[in-house]
Amino acid sequence: MIYKNSTELMQLAGYPVYMSDIADACLLGRLNLFMIGDTGSGKTQLARDMMDKFGDKTVYILGRNDMDTRELFQQINLEKLKTAKTSAEIKELTDKINYHLVVVDELPNCVPSVRGQLFNLFDGFVEVNGKAYPIGRGYSIGVAAGNLGQKFTESSNDLGRALKDRMHVIIDSDYFSPKPSDTLEILAENTNPRVNFQSDGLDQSEEIINKHNELVKQSTPFEKLVLANYLVHGLDYCNNGMSKRKLKDQWPAAITSHAKGSDEALVLPLSTRAAKSTIRLSQALDSIVQGKAGKPVDINLLESMMQAYKFVAAYSGVLNDASVDANYSGDKYKTLDAVIQTTQAQVQQQEDNIRAGLEMVKSRKVNQKILDRFTGRWTFMRDILTYLAQQEGAKNEN
């Protein structure tokens, strides 16, 4: 490993989590990672270290605005796709591609058509004539780096939508830059300013994929499912009864009564896709921390989910940038800390009600008095508890 950064991103169960741990969590959870930051922040080196774990089952692509899909296919040994005439011929070509990790440096430089194919590669397939052909033999992940402050080949809004749709975790490497002691160690090691592309590690791809498969098989704790629903449905609620989703472009202008720290005009609800990414990142981070401890440790599920939410949501487009600039000096992470603080308080206030709701589920009978305890942004729990109680009742009948 060459990348050095001892800046803590968070603590879970008393154990520090660093940038390299986030990278490992993304590999474990098979979550596409986009690292934004200025030149020289270490993004490319960290991506290169991630490649080192997969031996020859990786590909590195330097994004350029003059690259076309033909050149892209040449780089991934698929140039013969242009002459393939049948689906069988195309499948024969794509079956030979065994890239588990695709790394793209300077992703924003790529034109939309090339970027679209890159996103497909990240997700484990290549699209030819409107049909998807799998690659990577069941496991593939994309890691990209770039600077969101540079000029794009299209509007930043269009790029933002594309990134939000296909990149699961977006992290600002400038915000969590290495400490001076890290820089001292890096400079003392050698004075070569180039990224180290020499592979000196063992191929860990089988181990990573096995751990990923184990993680996927794990059942998700009910508490995490409730928290994910809160991020999807609870954060959609406004005190005047309006839905942020239904407001569409009228949000946040239609929200007039709010104060600093209030999340009504500050943050949109997560999409279901982003909620899944949050759960997966939380599960992966839990596994990373358990590995650090070398023994079973008690991890606060609320804290784990909130930290995962922070790194999924920060650059996902859910924040009201005007409010972030006005109240938090443009600091997205500090903004989300405020949202998380509000969420934690909300959860603590509902603990007794949730326990009562779970007892109702065990009884297999719907109790309206208990359901009526859930109001406002917690109204979504009525539907969940009713569904679960009915499911339990159906099991008993069978």
C-alpha positions, -999 to 999 in steps of 0.1 A, spaced: 0 0 0 13 35 -9 -17 57 0 -12 72 35 -40 91 53 -45 90 91 -73 115 92 -104 100 109 -136 101 90 -156 86 119 -155 63 149 -176 32 152 -176 12 185 -146 32 195 -126 22 164 -114 49 140 -124 46 103 -101 61 77 -104 68 40 -88 35 31 -114 18 53 -142 35 33 -125 22 1 -124 -13 16 -160 -11 27 -170 -2 -9 -151 -32 -22 -168 -54 4 -202 -40 -3 -197 -38 -41 -205 -1 -40 -193 22 -68 -170 49 -53 -164 84 -67 -136 105 -51 -138 142 -58 -109 165 -50 -82 187 -63 -51 174 -81 -26 158 -57 -51 149 -30 -42 112 -33 -73 100 -51 -55 83 -79 -30 66 -56 -58 52 -34 -76 39 -65 -43 24 -76 -40 6 -43 -75 -7 -47 -64 -21 -81 -35 -39 -65 -59 -61 -46 -73 -76 -78 -41 -85 -96 -47 -85 -134 -85 -84 -131 -86 -46 -133 -85 -19 -159 -73 17 -155 -88 43 -179 -77 80 -181 -107 101 -190 -104 125 -219 -129 147 -237 -117 134 -271 -122 97 -261 -150 79 -280 -166 45 -274 -144 28 -300 -113 38 -281 -129 27 -248 -137 -7 -263 -101 -10 -274 -89 -3 -239 -110 -31 -225 -102 -55 -253 -137 -53 -268 -128 -37 -301 -141 -67 -320 -176 -58 -308 -179 -35 -338 -176 -65 -362 -197 -90 -342 -229 -98 -360 -248 -120 -336 -257 -120 -299 -238 -152 -295 -206 -136 -310 -210 -107 -287 -215 -129 -256 -184 -149 -265 -164 -117 -265 -178 -103 -233 -175 -136 -214 -138 -133 -218 -137 -100 -199 -129 -107 -163 -125 -72 -149 -136 -70 -113 -125 -34 -108 -127 -6 -133 -109 26 -124 -115 58 -143 -94 88 -135 -107 123 -145 -142 109 -151 -158 143 -156 -137 147 -187 -154 119 -205 -183 127 -229 -217 115 -219 -217 85 -243 -184 72 -230 -194 79 -194 -226 59 -199 -207 29 -210 -183 33 -181 -212 33 -157 -224 1 -173 -190 -14 -168 -191 -4 -131 -223 -23 -128 -210 -54 -145 -222 -52 -181 -215 -37 -215 -244 -25 -236 -244 -33 -273 -273 -25 -296 -295 -19 -266 -288 -53 -250 -268 -58 -218 -240 -84 -217 -225 -93 -183 -188 -91 -175 -167 -96 -143 -182 -130 -136 -206 -119 -110 -185 -92 -92 -177 -58 -106 -172 -24 -91 -163 10 -104 -140 36 -88 -137 70 -103 -118 102 -95 -123 138 -106 -127 174 -97 -162 187 -96 -148 222 -99 -134 217 -134 -152 224 -167 -174 196 -178 -183 183 -212 -219 191 -203 -237 210 -176 -229 202 -140 -266 194 -134 -265 167 -160 -233 153 -146 -247 154 -111 -278 134 -121 -256 108 -138 -233 105 -108 -263 103 -84 -278 75 -105 -247 53 -108 -222 62 -81 -232 49 -47 -207 66 -25 -192 101 -34 -166 114 -10 -146 147 -9 -109 137 -6 -100 174 1 -122 175 31 -105 145 46 -69 152 34 -39 135 49 -23 149 81 10 168 80 26 137 95 13 116 66 28 141 42 61 140 60 62 102 57 52 103 20 79 128 12 106 110 33 98 78 15 107 91 -20 105 123 -41 90 107 -72 59 128 -79 43 101 -101 15 78 -90 30 44 -82 15 19 -107 38 -10 -98 19 -40 -85 36 -55 -55 6 -71 -37 -11 -105 -37 -42 -110 -57 -69 -108 -31 -99 -109 -55 -111 -143 -44 -110 -133 -7 -128 -100 -14 -155 -117 -35 -161 -144 -8 -164 -117 19 -188 -98 -3 -209 -129 -8 -210 -135 29 -220 -99 35 -248 -101 10 -262 -132 27 -264 -114 61 -299 -105 72 -304 -68 77 -313 -58 113 -349 -46 116 -336 -14 132 -316 -6 101 -347 -12 79 -367 12 100 -340 39 98 -338 34 60 -375 39 58 -372 71 79 -346 84 54 -370 76 25 -404 84 39 -398 103 72 -377 130 56 -403 134 29 -428 148 54 -434 185 60 -452 199 90 -480 214 69 -488 179 55 -470 184 22 -447 159 6 -413 171 -6 -415 147 -35 -449 160 -46 -436 196 -43 -409 187 -69 -393 220 -81 -414 240 -55 -392 226 -28 -378 243 -7 -394 276 -17 -428 263 -6 -414 256 29 -417 290 47 -416 281 84 -382 266 93 -350 275 112 -314 266 110 -310 229 119 -345 221 106 -344 195 79 -376 204 62 -360 229 38 -326 215 42 -327 179 29 -347 158 6 -356 122 13 -333 94 -1 -343 74 -31 -349 37 -25 -316 31 -44 -297 54 -21 -313 38 10 -301 4 -2 -266 19 -6 -268 33 29 -277 -1 44 -250 -19 24 -223 6 34 -234 4 70 -232 -34 69 -197 -32 53 -185 -7 78 -197 -29 106 -177 -58 91 -146 -36 87 -148 -26 124 -153 -62 135 -121 -70 116 -102 -42 133 -114 -55 167 -105 -91 160 -135 -101 181 -172 -95 183 -180 -59 193 -213 -42 200 -219 -16 173 -245 10 177 -268 4 147 -281 40 147 -246 54 146 -235 30 119 -265 39 97 -261 76 102 -224 75 93 -232 55 62 -260 80 53 -235 108 57 -212 95 30 -240 83 7 -260 116 9 -234 144 10 -230 147 -28 -261 128 -39 -281 159 -46 -305 157 -16 -292 189 1 -305 224 -4 -273 240 -16 -285 276 -9 -292 267 27 -259 248 30 -241 279 18 -261 303 40 -261 284 72 -231 260 71 -206 279 50 -210 254 21 -199 225 43 -220 195 32 -207 172 59 -214 197 87 -249 201 72 -255 164 74 -241 163 110 -270 186 118 -295 164 100 -281 134 118 -284 151 151 -321 158 144 -327 122 132 -310 107 163 -333 129 185 -363 118 165 -354 81 169 -349 84 206 -383 100 210 -399 71 192 -382 42 210 -411 34 233 -436 36 204 -415 13 182 -412 -12 210 -450 -11 215 -454 -15 177 -432 -46 177 -452 -61 205 -483 -55 185 -467 -74 156 -459 -103 178 -496 -104 189 -505 -107 152 -533 -82 157 -535 -46 145 -540 -22 174 -552 12 162 -543 29 194 -507 19 190 -507 29 153 -521 63 162 -489 70 183 -470 74 150 -477 109 137 -460 134 115 -428 122 99 -433 88 116 -467 81 100 -450 57 77 -446 33 106 -484 26 106 -482 10 72 -450 -10 81 -464 -23 114 -498 -32 99 -481 -51 71 -459 -70 96 -488 -79 119 -508 -92 90 -478 -112 78 -474 -128 112 -511 -135 113 -509 -152 79 -480 -174 91 -500 -185 121 -529 -195 100 -506 -216 78 
